[in-house]
Amino acid sequence: MDLYELSEREKSILRYVIHQFILTANPVGSRNISKKYNIGLSPATIRNIMSDLEDSGFLGHPHTSAGRVPTDKGYRFYVDSLMDIPMLGKIEKRKIDTGIEKGTSETDELLKVTSLILSDITNQLACITYPRFDSAVLERIQILQLSSTRLLVVISVLSGIVKTITLELDVEINFDKVSAVERILNEKLSGLKFSEIRDTFEERVKNYLTDDYKPIIRLFIDSADKLFKDIKVDDKSVVTGARNILKQPEFEDHGNLHGIIELIENKEIVVHIMDRKIHPINEDVQILIGSENEEEKLSDYSMITKEYKFGEVHGTVGIVGPKRMEYSKIVASVDYIAEMLSKELKKKNL
């Protein structure tokens, strides 16, 4: 049976099974569906439909239970075709608005506060990646001389975020040359995207490889990838909500508990996968379910993400949790938080 060829009865039963499994975390039987939902079908009829859904790969049958559980395929059909329209209540919206608006003006702290709000609302592991600068537009370069051979390079982008890097020269240089190179670089590079600068840096400054400026210009050519790379840093990305997610019944199993602790302690795995763009749902909200994740360690989890943006700079907001989750509520939460974070960053001009 093709993924999108379910009958209306099958769609209804699949929806009820998933709703009940999300609610109880226990395999769902036909008698349970018959009692819980007034759908006008006998337990025997429901059992036959569930059997067909299992044969088609939408439901699974745990060895230790007579009930069924959704498969990755079942969840995918649910979020694409059966899920309620994502809506967030007034209380949750007010909590998000108040928390983000009261946040600090420092980017790092604002991301942490926002991640804590998301993990608290969803009871999942929340992650916010540090802004990525690949499409950012360079506003200005400042070169500060720390010593005769050490330079502090301050790179400002139009969105207001600043990056600093220390460079070492092989020879001693004087301040006048440093100041002149700063003027040259600003003249040639201001207004360009980081990706453009990386690709064309040497071509733009090669005429200044003269005796006077050669050591400094050569150092900048050799350091261009480091200076103008996408400065999304895993260490600056924020992961919160370990206490919330560990309350989920899935982690009463020691094997599952070990797996989620490994994810919590190795956040670069989560940060890397959050950059993936698969299965768009509500515009640019993304849902990855189980085996759709390229990382095997995430095969038992779902991930819901959305980009936040201010100017040309962007990062990702998202959650990771057991596949058994309230998809509609969490999609709405991630969507709204990404929108509000974007507005707050723009307002603070971070």
Residue pairs with C-beta under 8 A, 6 or more apart in sequence:
1 52
1 55
1 56
3 73
3 76
3 77
4 77
4 81
6 14
6 53
6 56
6 58
6 77
9 41
9 49
10 49
10 52
10 53
10 58
11 81
11 82
12 39
13 33
13 39
13 46
13 49
13 50
13 53
14 53
14 58
14 59
14 70
14 74
14 77
14 78
14 82
15 78
15 82
16 28
16 33
16 36
16 37
16 39
17 28
17 33
17 50
17 53
17 59
17 68
17 69
17 70
17 74
18 70
18 74
18 75
18 78
18 82
20 28
20 32
20 33
20 36
21 27
21 28
21 69
21 70
21 324
22 324
22 325
22 326
25 248
25 249
25 250
25 324
26 65
26 67
27 62
27 65
27 66
27 67
27 68
27 69
28 67
28 68
28 69
29 66
29 67
29 68
30 43
30 44
30 46
30 47
30 50
31 43
32 67
33 39
33 43
33 46
33 50
34 41
34 42
34 43
34 46
39 46
41 49
50 59
50 68
53 59
53 68
53 74
54 60
54 61
54 68
57 71
57 73
57 74
58 70
58 71
58 73
58 74
58 77
59 68
59 69
59 70
59 71
59 74
60 68
60 69
60 70
60 71
61 68
61 69
62 69
70 78
70 323
70 324
72 289
72 290
72 291
72 292
72 323
75 289
75 290
75 302
75 323
75 327
76 279
76 289
76 292
78 327
79 281
79 287
79 289
79 327
79 331
80 279
80 281
83 327
83 328
83 331
84 328
85 328
86 282
86 285
86 328
86 329
86 331
86 332
86 335
87 328
87 332
88 329
88 332
88 333
88 336
92 121
92 333
92 336
93 336
95 117
95 121
96 117
96 121
96 333
96 336
96 337
96 340
97 340
99 113
99 114
99 116
99 117
100 110
100 113
100 114
100 117
100 337
100 340
100 341
100 344
101 344
102 113
103 109
103 110
103 113
103 114
103 344
104 110
104 113
105 348
105 350
106 350
107 130
107 131
107 161
107 345
107 350
108 130
108 236
110 341
110 344
110 345
110 348
110 350
111 128
111 130
111 237
111 238
111 315
111 341
112 238
112 240
114 128
114 317
114 337
114 341
115 126
115 127
115 128
115 238
115 239
115 240
115 241
116 126
116 240
116 241
117 337
118 126
118 128
118 240
118 241
118 317
118 319
118 333
118 334
118 337
119 125
119 126
119 240
119 241
119 244
119 245
119 319
120 241
120 244
121 333
122 241
122 244
122 319
122 321
122 325
122 329
122 330
122 333
122 334
123 241
123 244
123 245
123 247
123 248
123 321
124 241
124 244
124 245
124 319
124 320
124 321
124 325
124 330
125 239
125 240
125 241
125 242
125 244
125 245
125 260
125 263
125 264
125 270
125 319
125 320
125 321
126 238
126 239
126 240
126 241
126 317
126 318
126 319
127 237
127 238
127 239
127 240
127 267
127 270
127 271
127 274
127 316
127 317
127 318
127 319
127 320
128 237
128 238
128 308
128 315
128 316
128 317
128 318
128 341
129 232
129 237
129 271
129 274
129 275
129 315
129 316
130 231
130 232
130 233
130 236
130 237
130 315
131 159
131 161
131 232
131 313
131 314
131 315
132 230
132 231
132 232
132 313
132 314
132 315
133 157
133 161
133 163
133 194
133 230
133 231
133 232
133 313
134 193
134 194
134 195
134 229
134 230
135 193
135 194
135 195
135 312
135 313
135 314
136 157
136 158
136 159
136 161
136 193
136 194
136 311
136 312
136 313
137 157
137 158
137 191
137 192
137 193
137 311
137 312
138 155
138 156
138 157
138 158
138 189
138 190
138 191
138 192
138 193
138 194
138 197
138 228
139 156
139 157
139 158
139 190
140 155
140 156
140 186
140 190
141 153
141 154
141 155
141 156
141 182
141 185
141 186
141 189
141 190
142 153
142 154
142 156
142 182
143 151
143 152
143 153
143 154
143 178
143 179
143 181
143 182
143 185
144 151
144 152
144 153
144 154
145 151
145 152
145 173
145 175
145 178
146 152
146 166
148 172
148 173
148 174
149 168
149 169
149 170
149 171
149 172
149 173
150 166
150 167
150 168
150 169
151 166
151 167
151 168
151 169
151 178
151 216
151 219
152 164
152 165
152 166
153 164
153 165
153 166
153 167
153 227
154 162
154 163
154 164
155 162
155 163
155 164
155 165
155 227
155 228
156 162
157 163
157 194
157 311
157 312
157 313
158 311
158 312
159 310
159 311
159 312
159 313
159 345
159 349
159 350
160 349
160 350
161 313
161 350
163 231
165 223
165 226
165 227
167 219
167 220
167 223
169 215
169 216
169 219
170 215
171 215
173 215
173 216
177 212
177 213
177 216
178 216
180 212
180 213
181 208
181 213
181 216
181 217
181 220
184 205
184 208
184 213
184 217
185 205
185 220
188 204
188 205
189 197
189 201
189 204
193 312
194 228
194 229
194 230
195 228
197 224
197 228
198 224
198 225
198 228
198 229
201 220
201 221
201 224
201 228
202 221
202 224
205 217
205 220
205 221
208 217
209 217
209 218
220 227
232 315
234 267
234 268
234 271
234 272
237 267
237 271
239 264
239 267
239 270
241 319
242 264
245 251
245 260
245 320
245 321
246 257
246 260
248 321
248 322
250 256
250 300
250 322
250 324
251 257
251 260
256 300
259 297
259 300
262 297
263 269
263 270
263 297
263 298
263 301
263 320
269 295
269 297
269 298
270 298
270 303
270 320
272 295
273 288
273 293
273 294
273 295
273 298
273 303
274 303
274 305
274 316
274 318
275 316
276 286
276 288
276 293
276 294
277 286
278 286
278 288
278 292
279 286
279 287
279 288
279 289
279 292
280 286
281 287
281 331
282 331
282 335
284 306
284 307
285 304
285 305
285 306
285 331
285 334
285 335
286 303
286 304
286 305
286 306
286 318
287 302
287 303
287 304
287 327
287 331
288 298
288 302
288 303
288 304
288 305
289 302
289 323
290 298
290 299
290 300
290 301
290 302
290 323
291 299
293 299
293 301
293 303
298 320
300 322
300 323
301 320
301 321
301 322
301 323
302 320
302 321
302 322
302 323
302 325
302 327
303 318
303 319
303 320
304 318
304 319
304 327
304 330
304 331
304 334
305 316
305 317
305 318
305 319
305 334
306 316
306 317
306 318
306 334
306 335
306 338
307 314
307 315
307 316
307 317
307 338
308 314
308 315
308 316
308 317
308 338
308 339
308 341
308 342
308 345
309 342
310 342
310 345
310 346
310 350
311 346
317 334
317 337
317 338
317 341
318 334
319 330
319 333
319 334
321 330
